[in-house]
Amino acid sequence: MKLSTFTDYNLRVLLLYLAAHREKLSTIQEIANNYHISENHLMKVIHHLAKNNFIQSIRGKGGGIRLHREPSELNLAEIIRSAEEKSVIIECFGNKNQCCLSPNCRLPPILVKAFEAFYQTLSQYTLQDILLDPKIFTILPITSENELLKN
């Protein structure tokens, strides 16, 4: 299984930026510049995170974004499941299923069980469990979007 770039950006915004900069409001431009992510892509991520109450968005002069809840209240399974909700792992899980094997295939229930195990493991952890020491951000290079997508 491969998590989508959208999910990666959700985690980067929550984990690598907002959780590390909880003392202030952050801006989309600031995050986009630091992580070399398109502001347009980031706006979609921010909209999604705000809609799901992971972050708080404050409009107007002096506005910005920040975590809506404490990192210890942000469950990894909840974050990833919400970001991946529109992704389908194989065709037969989607609305446009054209697979001729679907009526007799035994793979879908196995994959459902595997994904539930994946999310069950993630549900045991919160954002707090994986937070890095904020000082590390002064020594770690920021990975560009292109380098990330190569991996």
Secondary structure per residue as TSV (DSSP state, phi and psi in degrees):
chain	resnum	aa	ss	phi	psi
A	1	M	-	360.0	140.3
A	2	K	-	-123.7	127.6
A	3	L	-	-74.4	147.0
A	4	S	-	-71.5	160.7
A	5	T	H	-60.7	-36.0
A	6	F	H	-59.1	-43.0
A	7	T	H	-66.3	-42.0
A	8	D	H	-57.3	-45.6
A	9	Y	H	-65.1	-37.3
A	10	N	H	-58.1	-46.8
A	11	L	H	-68.5	-38.8
A	12	R	I	-63.6	-44.3
A	13	V	I	-63.7	-47.2
A	14	L	I	-70.8	-54.0
A	15	L	I	-79.2	-58.0
A	16	L	I	-79.5	-13.3
A	17	Y	I	-123.5	-65.4
A	18	L	I	-64.1	-39.6
A	19	A	T	-67.9	-32.1
A	20	A	T	-81.3	-15.3
A	21	H	T	-124.8	45.6
A	22	R	T	-67.1	-16.7
A	23	E	T	-77.2	-5.3
A	24	K	S	-146.4	166.9
A	25	L	-	-81.5	140.7
A	26	S	B	-111.8	159.7
A	27	T	-	-116.2	158.9
A	28	I	H	-60.8	-44.3
A	29	Q	H	-59.9	-43.2
A	30	E	H	-60.4	-47.3
A	31	I	H	-67.5	-43.8
A	32	A	H	-58.9	-43.3
A	33	N	H	-66.1	-42.0
A	34	N	H	-68.7	-34.7
A	35	Y	H	-109.4	8.0
A	36	H	T	52.9	46.8
A	37	I	-	-112.3	141.9
A	38	S	-	-59.7	135.3
A	39	E	H	-61.8	-34.1
A	40	N	H	-63.1	-45.6
A	41	H	H	-62.3	-43.0
A	42	L	H	-64.7	-35.2
A	43	M	H	-61.5	-38.8
A	44	K	H	-64.7	-41.2
A	45	V	H	-64.3	-46.4
A	46	I	H	-62.2	-43.1
A	47	H	H	-59.0	-46.9
A	48	H	H	-61.2	-46.9
A	49	L	H	-64.5	-38.6
A	50	A	H	-69.9	-42.0
A	51	K	H	-60.3	-32.7
A	52	N	T	-96.0	13.1
A	53	N	T	59.5	30.0
A	54	F	S	-85.3	-33.8
A	55	I	E	-129.3	163.5
A	56	Q	E	-113.0	131.5
A	57	S	E	-110.3	124.4
A	58	I	E	-113.5	118.2
A	59	R	-	-87.0	164.8
A	60	G	S	93.6	-179.8
A	61	K	T	-60.5	131.7
A	62	G	T	79.6	6.2
A	63	G	-	-79.0	-177.6
A	64	G	E	165.7	-159.7
A	65	I	E	-129.0	155.1
A	66	R	E	-157.0	165.5
A	67	L	E	-59.8	139.7
A	68	H	S	-86.9	-25.3
A	69	R	S	-130.7	165.6
A	70	E	-	-67.5	148.6
A	71	P	G	-53.9	-31.8
A	72	S	G	-70.6	-12.1
A	73	E	G	-101.9	-1.1
A	74	L	-	-103.6	102.6
A	75	N	B	-79.2	133.5
A	76	L	H	-62.6	-38.9
A	77	A	H	-62.4	-41.4
A	78	E	H	-63.5	-43.2
A	79	I	H	-64.1	-49.8
A	80	I	H	-70.8	-42.0
A	81	R	H	-61.0	-41.0
A	82	S	H	-67.0	-35.1
A	83	A	H	-75.9	-31.1
A	84	E	H	-95.1	3.5
A	85	E	T	-57.9	-26.3
A	86	K	T	-96.5	-5.5
A	87	S	-	-83.8	141.6
A	88	V	-	-117.6	137.4
A	89	I	S	-82.4	-31.9
A	90	I	S	-140.8	158.3
A	91	E	G	-52.0	-41.9
A	92	C	G	-68.0	-11.2
A	93	F	G	-86.4	-11.1
A	94	G	S	-96.3	174.7
A	95	N	T	-74.2	-20.0
A	96	K	T	-106.7	41.7
A	97	N	-	-66.3	118.5
A	98	Q	-	-117.9	8.8
A	99	C	-	-71.3	125.6
A	100	C	T	-75.0	-12.1
A	101	L	T	-87.6	-13.8
A	102	S	G	-49.0	-45.0
A	103	P	G	-60.4	-27.7
A	104	N	G	-119.0	3.7
A	105	C	-	-76.7	137.8
A	106	R	-	-102.3	-0.4
A	107	L	H	-71.6	-43.6
A	108	P	H	-53.4	-45.2
A	109	P	H	-65.6	-29.6
A	110	I	H	-68.6	-43.7
A	111	L	H	-66.2	-37.8
A	112	V	H	-59.8	-45.0
A	113	K	H	-62.4	-41.6
A	114	A	H	-63.9	-43.0
A	115	F	H	-66.9	-37.0
A	116	E	H	-63.2	-37.8
A	117	A	H	-65.4	-39.9
A	118	F	H	-59.5	-50.6
A	119	Y	H	-70.1	-31.0
A	120	Q	H	-63.7	-41.2
A	121	T	H	-64.0	-47.1
A	122	L	H	-62.0	-32.5
A	123	S	T	-65.8	-13.0
A	124	Q	T	-83.8	-3.2
A	125	Y	-	-128.3	150.6
A	126	T	B	-117.2	173.2
A	127	L	H	-58.5	-36.1
A	128	Q	H	-58.8	-37.3
A	129	D	H	-63.6	-24.6
A	130	I	H	-115.8	8.7
A	131	L	-	-64.2	136.3
A	132	L	-	-90.1	158.8
A	133	D	-	-61.0	123.8
A	134	P	G	-53.9	-27.7
A	135	K	G	-64.3	-23.7
A	136	I	G	-64.6	-24.2
A	137	F	G	-69.9	-15.1
A	138	T	G	-83.1	-15.2
A	139	I	T	-113.6	-18.0
A	140	L	S	-83.7	134.4
A	141	P	-	-71.8	146.4
A	142	I	-	-78.9	127.4
A	143	T	-	-80.5	131.7
A	144	S	-	-74.7	159.7
A	145	E	H	-57.5	-41.1
A	146	N	H	-67.0	-40.5
A	147	E	H	-64.3	-39.6
A	148	L	H	-64.4	-42.3
A	149	L	H	-70.3	-21.5
A	150	K	H	-69.9	-29.9
A	151	N	-	-78.5	360.0
